[in-house]
Amino acid sequence: MTFLDRNGPTREASWPLLFARGSAVLALVSVPISTAGVNVATALVLVFALCSPEAWRALPRLVTSPTSIAAVALFAALGASLLYTTAPMKEAVDVLLKYRKLLLLPILFLVFHGSDDRSKWGRVAIWGLFAALTLAMVLTYTNFLGWTSVGPMHDTQGPMSRSWVFKDHISGGLLMAFLVYLSMALGNAADKPVWRWLLYLTSLLALFNVLFVLQGRTGQVVALVYVVMYVMWRLVQLSRARAGRMRAGATLAIVVAGLAFSYHEFMPRDSRLADTGQEIANFRDKNVVTSAGVRLEFYRRSIELFEHRPVAGYGVGSVLSEFERLVKNETGGRATAAGNPHNEFLLMGVQLGIVGIALFVWLLVALYRECRRVDPLSRTLVFGYLIAFTVGCLANSLLLNFTEGCFFVLLSGIVMYTGRALGGSTAPLRESP
């Protein structure tokens, strides 16, 4: 059997394919814990995929995955913009390489395509991810309480970072918000009540963690979006069924709890979300560096740059050099420059113009449409992070960022392509938010 032998066996997976799949699962599980682990595991996925005859046989089928095609098209456009970028070539190449994670999507398609045991790998990936996120949550709590001092991020920035473990409050908060959703989805799919309620408890602990312990604003907003989604789903379920008093009371309690969480995050003075308005005012009136104020200034500059080159932008990696040009006569907070505007849509607009925004939106839409052909649990999980990712991209450059971007690609690719093995059911998941 050769690499291009299309008549070879398809039932029994070769050892390179098995190692490629195992490496892909390891990469996903490593995202919340180890950057080095992700880098090593993704490199192994590529090496073993190149050695796998099944991956080569699946190559002609790659055109059946709109998400993979969109990812390749976006990376190709970024690469082509090297021809006209205004950034120094080394800096432009460095930024381009940060987007190489997009090429993992077609590789994951080739690795998980065409075998009857893909669903088993999907379950291993989902539960492995749940275990890794739960471990990170437990260590976050113990660090916060002073019982442990685990992780390279712990106590690196004073009291604010005492709860950090492997990730900071932005990346860790977003991952913790997804644990809220993941635990609830797994709980809704569980058959035994004891496991269902343990998973619900994990979801509640993760929600408390992201709102009160890590306090990353992106994670808090995403967690609140998840709470609103769950409350709306419960209300719809209640209206469709003849619910007894206990179920009606539980739904009412969930609604009240959701409102209480929202009030706590937006109203108290010590809430980072509540401080957003004051940060903007301090930047505007006193010209001091604040997180929210600088972000709005970055957005204003990005729109200005987009208006000057709306079609194809300034090229990959051009944001820093263009920002520095705009602020050369500024002082204080308004002189702050960065390599990205903390908004993935605006980042694509500056680098590639309307072409980049269109390609990025195409990637998100293609993922949404393709996931409608997978099994209900896989669809629920990918949709859940797609919502978080899209919301997060309005305040951060998540595809550019290592942790959030790798998580988006690995979770979507593995869960979606393994979920196809169950027949692509489009029936709704039982009691799924």
C-alpha positions as CSV (number, residue, x, y, z in Angstrom):
1,M,0.0,0.0,0.0
2,T,1.4,3.4,-1.0
3,F,0.4,6.9,0.3
4,L,-1.7,7.5,-2.9
5,D,-3.3,4.0,-3.0
6,R,-7.0,4.8,-3.2
7,N,-7.9,1.1,-3.1
8,G,-6.2,0.4,0.2
9,P,-8.1,-0.6,3.3
10,T,-10.1,2.0,5.0
11,R,-11.5,0.2,8.0
12,E,-8.3,-0.4,9.9
13,A,-6.4,2.7,10.7
14,S,-2.7,2.8,10.1
15,W,-0.4,3.6,13.0
16,P,0.6,7.0,11.6
17,L,-3.1,7.9,11.5
18,L,-3.7,6.7,15.1
19,F,-0.7,8.8,16.3
20,A,-2.0,11.8,14.3
21,R,-5.4,11.6,16.0
22,G,-3.9,11.0,19.4
23,S,-1.6,14.0,18.9
24,A,-4.6,16.2,17.8
25,V,-6.5,15.3,21.0
26,L,-3.4,15.9,23.1
27,A,-3.0,19.4,21.5
28,L,-6.6,20.3,22.3
29,V,-6.3,19.0,25.9
30,S,-3.0,21.0,26.3
31,V,-4.5,24.4,25.3
32,P,-5.7,25.3,28.8
33,I,-2.5,24.0,30.4
34,S,0.7,24.2,28.3
35,T,1.7,26.4,25.3
36,A,4.7,24.1,24.7
37,G,2.4,21.1,24.8
38,V,0.2,22.6,22.0
39,N,3.2,23.4,19.8
40,V,4.7,19.9,20.2
41,A,1.4,18.1,19.7
42,T,0.4,20.1,16.6
43,A,3.8,19.5,15.0
44,L,3.3,15.8,15.6
45,V,-0.1,15.9,14.0
46,L,1.5,17.3,10.8
47,V,4.3,14.8,10.8
48,F,2.1,11.8,11.3
49,A,-0.5,13.1,8.9
50,L,2.2,13.2,6.2
51,C,3.0,9.6,6.9
52,S,-0.6,8.4,6.9
53,P,-1.9,6.8,3.7
54,E,-5.5,7.5,4.8
55,A,-4.8,11.2,5.0
56,W,-3.4,11.2,1.4
57,R,-6.5,9.3,0.2
58,A,-8.8,11.8,1.8
59,L,-7.1,14.8,0.1
60,P,-9.5,14.9,-2.9
61,R,-12.4,15.1,-0.3
62,L,-11.0,18.3,1.2
63,V,-13.2,20.4,-1.1
64,T,-16.3,19.0,0.8
65,S,-15.3,21.0,3.9
66,P,-16.2,24.7,3.4
67,T,-14.6,25.5,6.8
68,S,-11.2,24.1,5.7
69,I,-11.4,25.9,2.3
70,A,-12.3,29.2,4.1
71,A,-9.4,28.8,6.5
72,V,-6.9,28.2,3.6
73,A,-8.3,31.1,1.7
74,L,-7.9,33.5,4.6
75,F,-4.3,32.3,5.2
76,A,-3.5,32.6,1.5
77,A,-4.8,36.2,1.4
78,L,-2.7,37.1,4.4
79,G,0.3,35.5,2.8
80,A,-0.3,37.3,-0.5
81,S,-0.4,40.7,1.3
82,L,3.3,40.3,2.1
83,L,3.8,41.7,-1.5
84,Y,2.5,45.1,-0.4
85,T,2.6,45.3,3.4
86,T,3.8,48.5,4.9
87,A,5.3,46.7,7.9
88,P,9.0,45.6,8.0
89,M,9.2,42.1,6.3
90,K,10.4,40.3,9.4
91,E,7.5,41.7,11.5
92,A,5.0,40.9,8.7
93,V,6.3,37.3,8.5
94,D,6.1,36.9,12.3
95,V,2.5,38.0,12.3
96,L,1.7,35.8,9.3
97,L,3.1,32.8,11.2
98,K,0.7,33.5,14.1
99,Y,-2.1,32.6,11.7
100,R,-0.6,29.3,10.6
101,K,-3.0,27.7,13.0
102,L,-5.6,28.1,10.3
103,L,-3.9,25.4,8.3
104,L,-4.6,22.9,11.1
105,L,-8.3,22.8,10.0
106,P,-7.7,21.0,6.7
107,I,-5.1,18.8,8.3
108,L,-7.6,17.8,11.0
109,F,-10.1,17.0,8.2
110,L,-7.6,14.7,6.5
111,V,-6.8,13.0,9.8
112,F,-10.3,12.3,11.0
113,H,-12.0,11.7,7.6
114,G,-13.1,8.3,6.5
115,S,-13.0,6.0,9.5
116,D,-15.8,4.4,11.5
117,D,-14.1,5.1,14.9
118,R,-14.0,8.8,14.6
119,S,-16.8,9.3,17.1
120,K,-14.7,7.5,19.8
121,W,-11.9,10.1,19.3
122,G,-14.5,12.9,19.6
123,R,-15.7,11.6,22.9
124,V,-12.1,11.2,24.2
125,A,-11.3,14.8,23.0
126,I,-14.4,16.2,24.7
127,W,-13.9,14.5,28.1
128,G,-10.2,15.2,28.0
129,L,-10.9,18.8,27.5
130,F,-13.4,18.8,30.3
131,A,-10.8,17.2,32.6
132,A,-8.1,19.8,31.7
133,L,-10.5,22.8,32.1
134,T,-11.7,21.4,35.4
135,L,-8.1,20.9,36.7
136,A,-7.4,24.5,35.7
137,M,-10.5,25.7,37.6
138,V,-9.6,23.8,40.8
139,L,-6.0,25.2,40.7
140,T,-7.4,28.7,40.1
141,Y,-9.5,28.4,43.2
142,T,-6.7,27.0,45.4
143,N,-4.3,29.8,44.2
144,F,-7.0,32.4,44.9
145,L,-7.5,31.1,48.4
146,G,-3.8,31.0,49.0
147,W,-3.6,27.2,49.4
148,T,-1.3,26.8,46.4
149,S,1.0,28.8,44.2
150,V,0.8,26.8,41.0
151,G,1.5,27.8,37.5
152,P,3.8,30.2,35.6
153,M,1.2,33.0,35.6
154,H,0.5,33.0,39.4
155,D,1.2,36.2,41.2
156,T,3.1,37.8,38.2
157,Q,1.2,41.1,38.4
158,G,0.4,41.5,42.1
159,P,-3.0,40.8,43.8
160,M,-4.8,40.8,40.4
161,S,-3.0,37.7,39.3
162,R,-3.1,35.6,42.5
163,S,-5.7,33.3,41.0
164,W,-3.9,32.9,37.7
165,V,-2.5,29.4,36.9
166,F,-1.5,28.7,33.3
167,K,-3.3,31.6,31.6
168,D,-4.1,35.2,32.5
169,H,-7.5,36.6,33.2
170,I,-8.4,37.1,29.5
171,S,-7.5,33.7,28.1
172,G,-8.3,31.9,31.3
173,G,-11.5,33.7,31.7
174,L,-12.7,32.8,28.2
175,L,-11.8,29.2,28.7
176,M,-13.5,29.2,32.1
177,A,-16.6,30.7,30.5
178,F,-16.6,27.8,28.0
179,L,-16.4,25.3,30.9
180,V,-19.7,26.8,32.1
181,Y,-21.2,25.9,28.7
182,L,-19.4,22.6,28.3
183,S,-20.4,21.2,31.7
184,M,-24.0,22.2,31.1
185,A,-24.1,20.6,27.7
186,L,-22.6,17.4,29.0
187,G,-24.9,17.4,32.0
188,N,-28.0,17.8,29.7
189,A,-26.8,14.8,27.7
190,A,-26.0,12.6,30.7
191,D,-28.3,9.6,31.4
192,K,-27.7,9.2,35.1
193,P,-29.0,11.9,37.5
194,V,-25.9,11.7,39.7
195,W,-23.6,12.6,36.8
196,R,-26.0,15.2,35.5
197,W,-26.0,17.1,38.8
198,L,-22.3,16.8,39.3
199,L,-21.8,18.3,35.9
200,Y,-24.3,21.1,36.7
201,L,-22.3,21.8,39.9
202,T,-19.1,22.0,37.9
203,S,-20.9,24.5,35.6
204,L,-22.0,26.6,38.6
205,L,-18.5,26.6,40.0
206,A,-17.0,27.6,36.7
207,L,-19.5,30.5,36.5
208,F,-18.6,31.7,39.9
209,N,-15.0,31.4,39.0
210,V,-15.1,33.6,35.9
211,L,-17.4,36.2,37.5
212,F,-15.7,36.6,40.9
213,V,-12.2,35.0,40.8
214,L,-10.6,35.5,37.4
215,Q,-12.6,38.6,36.5
216,G,-11.5,38.8,32.9
217,R,-14.1,41.1,31.2
218,T,-14.2,39.0,28.0
219,G,-14.9,35.9,29.9
220,Q,-17.5,37.6,32.1
221,V,-19.4,39.0,29.1
222,V,-19.3,35.5,27.4
223,A,-20.5,33.8,30.6
224,L,-23.4,36.3,30.9
225,V,-24.3,35.5,27.3
226,Y,-24.3,31.8,28.2
227,V,-26.6,32.6,31.2
228,V,-29.0,34.5,29.1
229,M,-29.0,31.8,26.5
230,Y,-29.7,29.1,29.1
231,V,-32.5,31.2,30.8
232,M,-34.2,31.8,27.4
233,W,-33.9,28.1,26.6
234,R,-35.5,27.1,30.0
235,L,-38.3,29.6,29.4
236,V,-39.0,28.1,26.0
237,Q,-38.9,24.6,27.4
238,L,-41.3,25.7,30.1
239,S,-43.8,27.2,27.7
240,R,-43.8,24.0,25.5
241,A,-44.4,21.5,28.3
242,R,-46.9,21.1,31.0
243,A,-44.4,21.8,33.8
244,G,-45.2,21.1,37.4
245,R,-44.7,23.5,40.2
246,M,-41.2,22.2,40.9
247,R,-40.0,22.7,37.4
248,A,-41.6,26.1,37.2
249,G,-40.0,27.1,40.5
250,A,-36.6,25.9,39.3
251,T,-36.9,27.9,36.1
252,L,-37.9,31.0,38.1
253,A,-34.9,30.5,40.4
254,I,-32.6,30.3,37.4
255,V,-34.0,33.5,36.0
256,V,-33.5,35.3,39.4
257,A,-30.0,33.9,39.7
258,G,-29.1,35.1,36.2
259,L,-30.4,38.6,37.0
260,A,-28.5,38.7,40.2
261,F,-25.3,37.7,38.5
262,S,-25.8,40.4,35.9
263,Y,-26.5,43.0,38.5
264,H,-23.3,42.1,40.5
265,E,-21.2,42.4,37.4
266,F,-22.4,45.7,36.1
267,M,-23.3,47.6,39.2
268,P,-20.8,47.3,42.1
269,R,-17.7,49.6,42.1
270,D,-15.3,46.7,42.4
271,S,-16.6,45.0,39.2
272,R,-14.3,45.3,36.2
273,L,-17.3,45.6,33.9
274,A,-18.7,48.4,36.0
275,D,-15.3,50.2,35.8
276,T,-15.4,50.3,32.1
277,G,-17.1,53.7,31.9
278,Q,-14.7,55.2,34.4
279,E,-11.7,53.9,32.5
280,I,-13.0,55.5,29.3
281,A,-13.6,58.8,31.1
282,N,-10.0,58.7,32.6
283,F,-8.5,58.1,29.2
284,R,-10.6,60.8,27.5
285,D,-10.3,63.5,30.2
286,K,-6.8,62.8,31.7
287,N,-5.0,61.1,28.8
288,V,-3.9,58.2,31.0
289,V,-3.5,54.6,29.8
290,T,-6.6,52.5,30.7
291,S,-7.6,49.2,29.2
292,A,-11.0,50.3,27.9
293,G,-9.9,53.8,26.9
294,V,-6.9,52.5,24.8
295,R,-9.2,49.9,23.1
296,L,-11.6,52.6,22.0
297,E,-8.6,54.7,20.7
298,F,-7.4,51.6,18.8
299,Y,-10.8,51.2,17.2
300,R,-10.9,54.8,16.1
301,R,-7.5,54.5,14.5
302,S,-8.4,51.3,12.8
303,I,-11.5,52.8,11.3
304,E,-9.5,55.7,10.1
305,L,-6.9,53.4,8.4
306,F,-9.7,51.3,6.9
307,E,-11.3,54.4,5.3
308,H,-8.0,55.2,3.6
309,R,-7.5,51.7,2.2
310,P,-10.8,50.0,2.3
311,V,-10.3,47.3,-0.4
312,A,-7.1,45.4,0.4
313,G,-5.7,47.2,3.5
314,Y,-2.1,47.8,4.4
315,G,-0.9,44.1,4.5
316,V,-0.3,41.6,7.1
317,G,1.5,42.9,10.3
318,S,0.9,46.5,9.3
319,V,-1.0,47.6,12.4
320,L,1.9,48.5,14.6
321,S,3.8,50.5,12.0
322,E,0.6,52.4,11.0
323,F,-0.4,53.1,14.6
324,E,3.1,54.4,15.3
325,R,2.8,56.7,12.3
326,L,-0.5,58.1,13.5
327,V,0.7,58.8,17.1
328,K,4.1,60.2,16.4
329,N,3.0,63.6,17.7
330,E,0.8,62.4,20.6
331,T,1.6,62.1,24.3
332,G,0.3,60.2,27.3
333,G,-2.3,57.5,26.7
334,R,-3.0,58.6,23.2
335,A,0.6,57.8,22.2
336,T,0.1,54.1,23.0
337,A,0.7,51.8,20.1
338,A,0.2,48.0,19.7
339,G,0.5,45.3,17.0
340,N,-3.2,44.7,17.0
341,P,-6.4,46.8,17.7
342,H,-7.9,44.2,20.1
343,N,-10.7,43.5,17.7
344,E,-10.2,40.7,15.1
345,F,-12.7,42.2,12.6
346,L,-10.9,45.6,12.7
347,L,-7.5,43.8,12.5
348,M,-8.6,42.1,9.4
349,G,-9.9,45.3,8.0
350,V,-6.6,47.1,8.5
351,Q,-4.5,44.3,7.1
352,L,-6.7,43.1,4.2
353,G,-9.5,45.7,4.0
354,I,-13.0,44.5,3.1
355,V,-11.5,41.4,1.6
356,G,-10.1,40.3,5.0
357,I,-13.3,41.0,6.8
358,A,-15.3,39.1,4.2
359,L,-12.9,36.1,4.4
360,F,-13.0,36.1,8.2
361,V,-16.8,36.2,8.3
362,W,-16.9,33.5,5.6
363,L,-14.8,31.3,8.0
364,L,-17.3,31.8,10.8
365,V,-20.4,31.3,8.6
366,A,-18.8,28.2,7.0
367,L,-18.2,26.7,10.4
368,Y,-21.7,27.4,11.5
369,R,-23.2,25.9,8.3
370,E,-21.0,22.8,8.3
371,C,-21.7,22.0,11.9
372,R,-25.3,21.6,11.2
373,R,-24.4,18.2,9.6
374,V,-22.8,16.7,12.7
375,D,-24.3,14.9,15.7
376,P,-26.2,17.0,18.3
377,L,-23.6,17.1,21.1
378,S,-20.8,18.0,18.7
379,R,-22.9,20.7,17.2
380,T,-23.9,22.1,20.6
381,L,-20.3,22.4,21.7
382,V,-18.9,24.0,18.5
383,F,-21.8,26.4,18.3
384,G,-21.2,27.3,22.0
385,Y,-17.6,28.3,21.4
386,L,-18.4,29.9,18.0
387,I,-20.7,32.3,19.9
388,A,-18.0,33.0,22.5
389,F,-15.3,33.4,19.9
390,T,-17.4,35.8,17.8
391,V,-18.4,37.9,20.8
392,G,-14.8,37.9,22.1
393,C,-13.4,39.0,18.7
394,L,-15.3,42.3,19.2
395,A,-12.9,43.2,22.1
396,N,-9.9,41.0,21.4
397,S,-7.9,39.7,18.4
398,L,-8.7,36.1,19.3
399,L,-7.7,34.4,16.0
400,L,-4.3,36.2,16.3
401,N,-3.9,35.2,19.9
402,F,-2.3,31.8,20.5
403,T,-4.5,30.3,23.2
404,E,-7.9,31.5,21.9
405,G,-7.0,30.9,18.3
406,C,-5.6,27.4,18.8
407,F,-8.6,26.5,20.9
408,F,-11.0,27.7,18.2
409,V,-9.3,25.7,15.5
410,L,-8.6,22.5,17.5
411,L,-12.0,22.3,19.2
412,S,-13.9,23.1,16.0
413,G,-11.8,20.8,13.8
414,I,-11.7,17.8,16.1
415,V,-15.3,17.9,17.4
416,M,-16.8,18.8,14.0
417,Y,-14.9,16.3,11.9
418,T,-15.4,13.4,14.4
419,G,-19.0,14.4,14.8
420,R,-19.7,13.5,11.2
421,A,-19.2,9.8,12.0
422,L,-22.5,9.6,13.8
423,G,-24.5,10.2,10.6
424,G,-24.7,14.0,10.7
425,S,-28.0,14.1,12.5
426,T,-29.8,17.4,12.6
427,A,-32.1,16.5,15.5
428,P,-31.9,18.8,18.5
429,L,-29.9,17.6,21.5
430,R,-32.1,16.5,24.3
431,E,-32.5,19.3,26.8
432,S,-29.6,21.3,25.3
433,P,-29.1,25.0,25.8
